[in-house]
Amino acid sequence: MIEILAFGAHPDDIEIGCGGTLYTLSRKGYRHGMVDLTAGEMGTRGTVAERMAESAEAAAILEAEFRENLGMPDGNIENTAETRARVIALIRRHRPVIVFAPYPRDRHPDHMHASELITEACFYAGLAKVEPALGEAFRPKRVVYYPMSYEFEPSFLVDISEGYEQKVAALQAHRSQFFNPKYQGEATFISSQDYWDALQARARHFGWKAGVAYAEPFWVREPLLLEDLPAILGKNRM
């Protein structure tokens, strides 16, 4: 069993959206696993072998207990009974308290389809009569959504100041994908200096809003219950 299970459509999505939070939680003693739905084989840069090696290196930097790749087709993630069953099996096996998933609306269709698939699988994993052969029914307490290209009004922020260097290192492990003048490949949306700068600016922006150096934003569908208001809100900026 682990406390957190993070899903991404492609091998670098988790690092972009919640890499700093995963490392920060690991430092606090919470165990996490990472699951990529595809190998990113349709990407302009990097071979599948390169991307698998890069994702393994990034997972080690973020102190993940494991990283799995479900081998779904890049550019064609579908929410079907078969794909839901594969995600349900992971949820029932690892029984996480929290599941991280891409925000439901985004520039890349794979991110939106992955979000829908993961959300539905988390719900159905809790129904005993759904795929009973895949193990005892279990439903995570919350699906938490992280941003990719499109942003949102956050439900909450996580201080990643102490883990920001590890987030950057995990992103840099994907040397075929992000800004890297040493890599000989066609320029893409995410390989530009502008995109790299934007990632840092987003972490700094949300950190400023919270009164810390760096933070990651998250969105949840349901209201959050806060049991100790002075302890929690006393750390926030007005």
VEXBAMI-239654 format. One record per residue (C-alpha): z, y, x; residue number from 1; residue in one letter. Coordinates in steps of 0.2 Angstrom, whole numbers. Layout:
// residues N
+-------+-------+-------+-----+----+
!    pz !    py !    px !   i ! aa !
+-------+-------+-------+-----+----+
!     Z !     Y !     X ! NUM !  A !
...
+-------+-------+-------+-----+----+
//
This chain:
// residues 238
+-------+-------+-------+-----+----+
!    pz !    py !    px !   i ! aa !
+-------+-------+-------+-----+----+
!     0 !     0 !     0 !   1 !  M !
!    -3 !    18 !     5 !   2 !  I !
!     1 !    35 !    -3 !   3 !  E !
!   -16 !    43 !    -2 !   4 !  I !
!   -34 !    37 !    -3 !   5 !  L !
!   -47 !    49 !     0 !   6 !  A !
!   -65 !    47 !    -5 !   7 !  F !
!   -81 !    55 !     0 !   8 !  G !
!  -100 !    53 !    -4 !   9 !  A !
!  -105 !    54 !    14 !  10 !  H !
!   -96 !    51 !    31 !  11 !  P !
!   -91 !    69 !    34 !  12 !  D !
!   -86 !    75 !    17 !  13 !  D !
!   -68 !    70 !    18 !  14 !  I !
!   -66 !    80 !    34 !  15 !  E !
!   -74 !    95 !    27 !  16 !  I !
!   -64 !    95 !    11 !  17 !  G !
!   -46 !    88 !    15 !  18 !  C !
!   -46 !    83 !    33 !  19 !  G !
!   -32 !    95 !    38 !  20 !  G !
!   -21 !    90 !    23 !  21 !  T !
!   -23 !    71 !    27 !  22 !  L !
!   -18 !    74 !    45 !  23 !  Y !
!    -3 !    85 !    39 !  24 !  T !
!     3 !    72 !    27 !  25 !  L !
!     1 !    59 !    40 !  26 !  S !
!    13 !    69 !    52 !  27 !  R !
!    25 !    69 !    37 !  28 !  K !
!    25 !    50 !    36 !  29 !  G !
!    13 !    47 !    22 !  30 !  Y !
!    -1 !    34 !    25 !  31 !  R !
!   -19 !    37 !    20 !  32 !  H !
!   -35 !    28 !    20 !  33 !  G !
!   -53 !    35 !    19 !  34 !  M !
!   -68 !    28 !    10 !  35 !  V !
!   -86 !    34 !    11 !  36 !  D !
!   -97 !    29 !    -3 !  37 !  L !
!  -113 !    30 !     8 !  38 !  T !
!  -118 !    29 !    26 !  39 !  A !
!  -127 !    46 !    24 !  40 !  G !
!  -143 !    37 !    29 !  41 !  E !
!  -154 !    50 !    20 !  42 !  M !
!  -148 !    64 !    31 !  43 !  G !
!  -160 !    74 !    42 !  44 !  T !
!  -149 !    71 !    58 !  45 !  R !
!  -141 !    56 !    65 !  46 !  G !
!  -144 !    37 !    63 !  47 !  T !
!  -133 !    26 !    53 !  48 !  V !
!  -126 !    19 !    69 !  49 !  A !
!  -122 !    36 !    75 !  50 !  E !
!  -114 !    41 !    59 !  51 !  R !
!  -103 !    25 !    58 !  52 !  M !
!   -97 !    28 !    76 !  53 !  A !
!   -93 !    47 !    72 !  54 !  E !
!   -84 !    43 !    56 !  55 !  S !
!   -73 !    30 !    65 !  56 !  A !
!   -69 !    43 !    79 !  57 !  E !
!   -64 !    56 !    65 !  58 !  A !
!   -53 !    44 !    56 !  59 !  A !
!   -43 !    40 !    72 !  60 !  A !
!   -41 !    58 !    75 !  61 !  I !
!   -34 !    61 !    57 !  62 !  L !
!   -23 !    46 !    59 !  63 !  E !
!   -30 !    36 !    45 !  64 !  A !
!   -24 !    18 !    42 !  65 !  E !
!   -42 !    13 !    39 !  66 !  F !
!   -59 !    19 !    35 !  67 !  R !
!   -71 !     9 !    24 !  68 !  E !
!   -89 !    12 !    19 !  69 !  N !
!   -95 !     5 !     2 !  70 !  L !
!  -114 !     6 !     7 !  71 !  G !
!  -120 !    14 !    -9 !  72 !  M !
!  -137 !    22 !    -8 !  73 !  P !
!  -137 !    39 !    -1 !  74 !  D !
!  -146 !    51 !   -13 !  75 !  G !
!  -143 !    39 !   -27 !  76 !  N !
!  -125 !    37 !   -31 !  77 !  I !
!  -123 !    30 !   -48 !  78 !  E !
!  -108 !    28 !   -60 !  79 !  N !
!  -111 !    11 !   -67 !  80 !  T !
!  -100 !    -4 !   -71 !  81 !  A !
!  -104 !   -12 !   -54 !  82 !  E !
!  -100 !     4 !   -44 !  83 !  T !
!   -84 !     7 !   -54 !  84 !  R !
!   -79 !   -10 !   -50 !  85 !  A !
!   -80 !    -8 !   -32 !  86 !  R !
!   -69 !     8 !   -32 !  87 !  V !
!   -57 !     0 !   -45 !  88 !  I !
!   -55 !   -15 !   -32 !  89 !  A !
!   -50 !    -3 !   -19 !  90 !  L !
!   -38 !     7 !   -30 !  91 !  I !
!   -29 !    -9 !   -36 !  92 !  R !
!   -28 !   -16 !   -18 !  93 !  R !
!   -21 !     0 !   -10 !  94 !  H !
!   -11 !     7 !   -25 !  95 !  R !
!   -11 !    25 !   -19 !  96 !  P !
!    -1 !    39 !   -27 !  97 !  V !
!   -14 !    52 !   -25 !  98 !  I !
!   -33 !    50 !   -24 !  99 !  V !
!   -44 !    64 !   -16 ! 100 !  F !
!   -62 !    66 !   -23 ! 101 !  A !
!   -75 !    80 !   -22 ! 102 !  P !
!   -75 !    94 !   -34 ! 103 !  Y !
!   -85 !    89 !   -50 ! 104 !  P !
!   -98 !   103 !   -48 ! 105 !  R !
!  -107 !   106 !   -31 ! 106 !  D !
!  -123 !   110 !   -23 ! 107 !  R !
!  -126 !    92 !   -18 ! 108 !  H !
!  -129 !    80 !   -33 ! 109 !  P !
!  -121 !    65 !   -23 ! 110 !  D !
!  -105 !    75 !   -23 ! 111 !  H !
!  -105 !    77 !   -42 ! 112 !  M !
!  -110 !    59 !   -45 ! 113 !  H !
!   -96 !    53 !   -33 ! 114 !  A !
!   -83 !    64 !   -42 ! 115 !  S !
!   -88 !    57 !   -59 ! 116 !  E !
!   -88 !    39 !   -52 ! 117 !  L !
!   -71 !    41 !   -43 ! 118 !  I !
!   -63 !    49 !   -58 ! 119 !  T !
!   -68 !    36 !   -70 ! 120 !  E !
!   -63 !    22 !   -59 ! 121 !  A !
!   -46 !    29 !   -56 ! 122 !  C !
!   -43 !    29 !   -75 ! 123 !  F !
!   -51 !    12 !   -79 ! 124 !  Y !
!   -41 !     4 !   -64 ! 125 !  A !
!   -26 !     7 !   -75 ! 126 !  G !
!   -32 !    -4 !   -89 ! 127 !  L !
!   -27 !   -22 !   -88 ! 128 !  A !
!   -42 !   -29 !   -98 ! 129 !  K !
!   -55 !   -20 !   -87 ! 130 !  V !
!   -61 !   -31 !   -72 ! 131 !  E !
!   -45 !   -42 !   -73 ! 132 !  P !
!   -51 !   -52 !   -58 ! 133 !  A !
!   -50 !   -37 !   -47 ! 134 !  L !
!   -31 !   -37 !   -47 ! 135 !  G !
!   -16 !   -31 !   -56 ! 136 !  E !
!   -20 !   -15 !   -66 ! 137 !  A !
!   -14 !     1 !   -57 ! 138 !  F !
!   -18 !    20 !   -60 ! 139 !  R !
!   -15 !    33 !   -47 ! 140 !  P !
!    -3 !    47 !   -52 ! 141 !  K !
!   -16 !    61 !   -49 ! 142 !  R !
!   -34 !    64 !   -44 ! 143 !  V !
!   -35 !    79 !   -33 ! 144 !  V !
!   -52 !    88 !   -30 ! 145 !  Y !
!   -57 !    96 !   -14 ! 146 !  Y !
!   -72 !   109 !   -12 ! 147 !  P !
!   -88 !   106 !    -3 ! 148 !  M !
!  -101 !   120 !    -4 ! 149 !  S !
!   -95 !   127 !   -21 ! 150 !  Y !
!   -78 !   134 !   -22 ! 151 !  E !
!   -66 !   136 !   -37 ! 152 !  F !
!   -50 !   145 !   -42 ! 153 !  E !
!   -37 !   133 !   -33 ! 154 !  P !
!   -23 !   124 !   -43 ! 155 !  S !
!   -13 !   124 !   -26 ! 156 !  F !
!   -15 !   127 !    -8 ! 157 !  L !
!    -9 !   116 !     7 ! 158 !  V !
!    -4 !   123 !    23 ! 159 !  D !
!   -14 !   115 !    37 ! 160 !  I !
!    -9 !   127 !    51 ! 161 !  S !
!    -1 !   113 !    62 ! 162 !  E !
!   -15 !   101 !    58 ! 163 !  G !
!   -30 !   114 !    59 ! 164 !  Y !
!   -35 !   109 !    77 ! 165 !  E !
!   -36 !    90 !    72 ! 166 !  Q !
!   -47 !    95 !    57 ! 167 !  K !
!   -58 !   104 !    69 ! 168 !  V !
!   -58 !    89 !    81 ! 169 !  A !
!   -62 !    77 !    67 ! 170 !  A !
!   -77 !    88 !    61 ! 171 !  L !
!   -83 !    90 !    79 ! 172 !  Q !
!   -83 !    71 !    80 ! 173 !  A !
!   -98 !    71 !    69 ! 174 !  H !
!  -108 !    78 !    83 ! 175 !  R !
!  -125 !    74 !    75 ! 176 !  S !
!  -121 !    84 !    59 ! 177 !  Q !
!  -112 !   100 !    63 ! 178 !  F !
!  -116 !   115 !    74 ! 179 !  F !
!  -119 !   107 !    91 ! 180 !  N !
!  -132 !   115 !   103 ! 181 !  P !
!  -132 !    99 !   114 ! 182 !  K !
!  -138 !    88 !   100 ! 183 !  Y !
!  -157 !    87 !    99 ! 184 !  Q !
!  -161 !    87 !    80 ! 185 !  G !
!  -169 !    97 !    66 ! 186 !  E !
!  -159 !   111 !    60 ! 187 !  A !
!  -150 !   109 !    43 ! 188 !  T !
!  -139 !   118 !    31 ! 189 !  F !
!  -123 !   111 !    39 ! 190 !  I !
!  -129 !   111 !    57 ! 191 !  S !
!  -130 !   130 !    58 ! 192 !  S !
!  -118 !   141 !    67 ! 193 !  Q !
!  -116 !   151 !    50 ! 194 !  D !
!  -110 !   135 !    41 ! 195 !  Y !
!   -97 !   131 !    55 ! 196 !  W !
!   -91 !   149 !    54 ! 197 !  D !
!   -89 !   148 !    35 ! 198 !  A !
!   -78 !   132 !    36 ! 199 !  L !
!   -66 !   141 !    48 ! 200 !  Q !
!   -67 !   157 !    37 ! 201 !  A !
!   -63 !   147 !    21 ! 202 !  R !
!   -47 !   139 !    30 ! 203 !  A !
!   -42 !   156 !    36 ! 204 !  R !
!   -45 !   165 !    19 ! 205 !  H !
!   -34 !   153 !     9 ! 206 !  F !
!   -21 !   153 !    23 ! 207 !  G !
!   -20 !   172 !    22 ! 208 !  W !
!   -18 !   170 !     3 ! 209 !  K !
!    -3 !   159 !     5 ! 210 !  A !
!     4 !   169 !    20 ! 211 !  G !
!     0 !   155 !    33 ! 212 !  V !
!   -13 !   153 !    47 ! 213 !  A !
!   -24 !   140 !    38 ! 214 !  Y !
!   -24 !   132 !    21 ! 215 !  A !
!   -35 !   120 !    11 ! 216 !  E !
!   -38 !   123 !    -8 ! 217 !  P !
!   -37 !   110 !   -21 ! 218 !  F !
!   -40 !   109 !   -40 ! 219 !  W !
!   -33 !    97 !   -53 ! 220 !  V !
!   -37 !    95 !   -71 ! 221 !  R !
!   -19 !    93 !   -77 ! 222 !  E !
!    -4 !   105 !   -76 ! 223 !  P !
!     8 !   102 !   -62 ! 224 !  L !
!    26 !   100 !   -64 ! 225 !  L !
!    37 !   110 !   -52 ! 226 !  L !
!    55 !   104 !   -51 ! 227 !  E !
!    62 !   116 !   -39 ! 228 !  D !
!    55 !   134 !   -42 ! 229 !  L !
!    65 !   144 !   -29 ! 230 !  P !
!    61 !   131 !   -15 ! 231 !  A !
!    43 !   130 !   -19 ! 232 !  I !
!    38 !   148 !   -24 ! 233 !  L !
!    50 !   155 !   -11 ! 234 !  G !
!    38 !   150 !     2 ! 235 !  K !
!    23 !   159 !    -6 ! 236 !  N !
!    16 !   176 !    -4 ! 237 !  R !
!    16 !   188 !   -19 ! 238 !  M !
+-------+-------+-------+-----+----+
//
